[in-house]
Amino acid sequence: MKIEPLISPDAFVGLEGVTHLCTGGEAPWMKSHQSVYADFARLKSRGYEGRGEVAARTEACRKKVARLWNVPAGRVAFMPSSAEGMNWLARGLDWSAGDNIVTTSLEFPSVGYAWKSLEAEGVAVRRVPHCRWIVREEDLLGAMDARTRVLAVSQVSFYTGQCLDLQRLAEGASRRGALLAVDATHGSGVVEVPAGVTDLCVSSSYKWMLATHGVAPCYLSPRAESRTAATCFGWRNLVAWPRDQMEALPDVPIRPMPEKMEPGNPSLVSIMFLSNALDVLLSTGMDRIQEHARQLSARIAAGLERLGYTVITPGESSARSGNTCFLSAEAGKIHDHLRSRGILVWGELGRVRISGHLYNGSRDVDRVLAALAGS
Ligand SMILES: Cc1ncc(COP(=O)(O)O)c(C=O)c1O
């Protein structure tokens, strides 16, 4: 059965003659972003009034993220990177020696190492091993105890493409009194993100969300907010800036979420790109995009297995995502071979990652498999 792209690759810059299967690394740039930049340039030159319009668009984008993740807009902050989101908990929770964090042995460094400075204070990071490249939810929950403060995971693995069952992890974490912190960088934009069951959910924008670097939306639950102290302060935290205190430190209340996590201006131009990209994702429908990506993944995995590769992405549909990965000691060479044939994938760290998003179809899958068969 043929799988057609949900949107044409012609909507992106530079994809003529290219098979783009590396959104897990960098998404291609939407042509419609060019007019967003022109819009930003016009508003940026328009002083106070232009700034007001950019601020209004920032708030509109916050609402779109909230729609995508099904959470209240007032609980979504714009952070500069997903690493910063995880570090918010690392810095803000009131830790004691003997506490621990549970994560996986396959985590992306921003999730696994955000706790680095705490280890010197006697806080342990428990890295739960995978079982033949599958991280089992029951193993993560089994590694938690009464001193576990945070369960920190990627929703979708950058390494294997496994999509974890966040609902199950959230129930387990909550039963044990711990917070669930999720990096949704490889999930948001390609699979449904149930951010509302998490305590912190952050995602970079430059991959599956089709925008660019410098902005990472972050959901923070009321429970997590009540347990964390703000550790960053700036002008955006102030409820007002009274004129009579111009020459003193302003002594006014601090704003709650979302400004609580935004001490200064977030990257406003990046937010405008994100807003444009969200229009495409929301109008296409996350249910359709998720189904499409999982169908592509199943097709890629079946083809790789036929060619004799060791696929490390789980086989059940609900554990699939946009990333399908196989082991290879020659990952770099495979990348170079495919690149020379106009096929872009990501090959490093002993595995090759093939990513399928809404502009990919079965023709792309057939091309990469044919090129691998000839390598
Ligand atoms: C799971 C995951 N989180 C975060 C990042 C990087 O995001 P940021 O630079 O916004 O921290 C990556 C990049 O590959 C990633 O795979």
The ligand as an SDF file (V2000), in Angstrom:
LIG
                    3D

 16 16  0  0  0  0  0  0  0  0999 V2000
   15.8960   14.2470   23.5080 C   0  0  0  0  0  0  0  0  0  0  0  0
   16.5810   15.5200   23.1310 C   0  0  0  0  0  0  0  0  0  0  0  0
   16.4570   16.5720   23.9350 N   0  0  0  0  0  0  0  0  0  0  0  0
   17.0410   17.7340   23.6420 C   0  0  0  0  0  0  0  0  0  0  0  0
   17.8130   17.9010   22.5030 C   0  0  0  0  0  0  0  0  0  0  0  0
   18.4750   19.1900   22.2580 C   0  0  0  0  0  0  0  0  0  0  0  0
   17.6360   20.2260   22.5850 O   0  0  0  0  0  0  0  0  0  0  0  0
   18.0710   21.5980   23.2450 P   0  0  0  0  0  0  0  0  0  0  0  0
   19.2660   22.0770   22.4920 O   0  0  0  0  0  0  0  0  0  0  0  0
   16.8590   22.4310   23.0410 O   0  0  0  0  0  0  0  0  0  0  0  0
   18.3480   21.3490   24.6870 O   0  0  0  0  0  0  0  0  0  0  0  0
   17.9880   16.8430   21.6420 C   0  0  0  0  0  0  0  0  0  0  0  0
   18.8110   16.9850   20.4410 C   0  0  0  0  0  0  0  0  0  0  0  0
   19.1390   16.0770   19.7280 O   0  0  0  0  0  0  0  0  0  0  0  0
   17.3560   15.6190   21.9720 C   0  0  0  0  0  0  0  0  0  0  0  0
   17.5140   14.5660   21.1710 O   0  0  0  0  0  0  0  0  0  0  0  0
  1  2  1  0
  2  3  1  0
  2 15  2  0
  3  4  2  0
  4  5  1  0
  5  6  1  0
  5 12  2  0
  6  7  1  0
  7  8  1  0
  8  9  2  0
  8 10  1  0
  8 11  1  0
 12 13  1  0
 12 15  1  0
 13 14  2  0
 15 16  1  0
M  END
$$$$
